[in-house]
Amino acid sequence: MVKNMTTCSIAGLLADRSFLEYVLEADAKQAAYWKSYSDEHPHSRVVIARAKDILLHLDRPTPHFSDDEIEALKRRLKVSLYAGNSRKNG
């Protein structure tokens, strides 16, 4: 989970397992955390919204990332999520 939003970026959120679980797995615990965090840190809402938008639209063409970059990001996200889930269930 993000400890300090002043040093966090979109890239940081995309690498944050709790954020990935919130967006991609609709995890209720993480949703509650991120809502609370957003309420307590309103300046972070734009960064959170942009990172969430990126995750939800990975399959759409974008001028910001090449196809190779998108595929690499998807692979990293899957590895991160699977590694996190195996630690939870293991």
C-alpha positions as CSV (number, residue, x, y, z in Angstrom):
1,M,0.0,0.0,0.0
2,V,1.1,3.5,-0.7
3,K,2.8,5.0,2.4
4,N,3.5,8.5,1.0
5,M,1.7,9.8,-2.0
6,T,4.1,12.7,-2.4
7,T,6.7,10.2,-3.6
8,C,4.2,8.0,-5.5
9,S,3.5,8.1,-9.1
10,I,1.3,6.4,-11.7
11,A,4.2,3.9,-12.2
12,G,4.3,3.3,-8.4
13,L,0.6,2.6,-8.3
14,L,0.9,0.2,-11.2
15,A,3.5,-1.7,-9.2
16,D,1.6,-1.7,-6.0
17,R,-0.1,-5.0,-5.3
18,S,-2.9,-3.6,-3.2
19,F,-3.7,-1.1,-6.0
20,L,-3.7,-3.9,-8.6
21,E,-6.0,-6.0,-6.4
22,Y,-8.3,-3.1,-6.0
23,V,-8.6,-2.4,-9.7
24,L,-8.2,-5.8,-11.4
25,E,-9.7,-8.1,-8.8
26,A,-12.4,-5.9,-7.3
27,D,-11.0,-6.8,-3.8
28,A,-13.4,-5.3,-1.2
29,K,-10.7,-4.7,1.4
30,Q,-8.5,-2.9,-1.0
31,A,-11.4,-0.9,-2.4
32,A,-12.2,0.3,1.1
33,Y,-8.5,1.2,1.7
34,W,-8.2,3.2,-1.5
35,K,-11.5,5.0,-1.0
36,S,-10.4,6.0,2.5
37,Y,-6.9,7.0,1.2
38,S,-8.5,9.1,-1.6
39,D,-10.8,10.8,0.9
40,E,-7.9,11.6,3.3
41,H,-5.6,12.7,0.4
42,P,-7.8,14.5,-2.1
43,H,-4.7,15.7,-4.0
44,S,-4.0,12.1,-4.9
45,R,-7.3,11.5,-6.8
46,V,-5.9,12.5,-10.2
47,V,-3.0,10.1,-10.0
48,I,-5.2,7.3,-8.7
49,A,-7.7,7.9,-11.4
50,R,-5.1,7.9,-14.2
51,A,-3.4,4.7,-12.9
52,K,-6.8,3.0,-12.6
53,D,-7.7,4.2,-16.1
54,I,-4.5,2.7,-17.5
55,L,-5.2,-0.7,-15.9
56,L,-8.8,-0.8,-17.1
57,H,-7.9,0.1,-20.7
58,L,-4.8,-2.0,-21.3
59,D,-6.4,-3.6,-24.3
60,R,-7.3,-0.4,-26.1
61,P,-4.8,1.3,-28.5
62,T,-3.1,4.2,-26.9
63,P,-0.6,6.8,-28.3
64,H,1.2,6.8,-24.9
65,F,2.5,3.2,-25.0
66,S,3.7,0.9,-27.8
67,D,2.1,-2.5,-28.1
68,D,5.3,-4.0,-26.8
69,E,5.2,-1.8,-23.7
70,I,1.6,-2.7,-23.0
71,E,2.3,-6.4,-23.4
72,A,5.3,-6.1,-21.0
73,L,3.2,-4.3,-18.5
74,K,0.5,-6.9,-18.7
75,R,3.1,-9.6,-18.0
76,R,4.6,-7.8,-15.0
77,L,1.1,-7.2,-13.6
78,K,0.2,-10.9,-13.9
79,V,3.5,-11.9,-12.3
80,S,3.0,-9.5,-9.5
81,L,-0.6,-10.6,-8.8
82,Y,0.2,-14.3,-9.0
83,A,3.2,-13.9,-6.7
84,G,1.0,-12.0,-4.2
85,N,-1.8,-14.6,-4.4
86,S,0.6,-17.5,-3.9
87,R,1.9,-15.8,-0.8
88,K,-1.6,-15.2,0.5
89,N,-2.7,-18.8,-0.1
90,G,0.6,-20.5,0.7
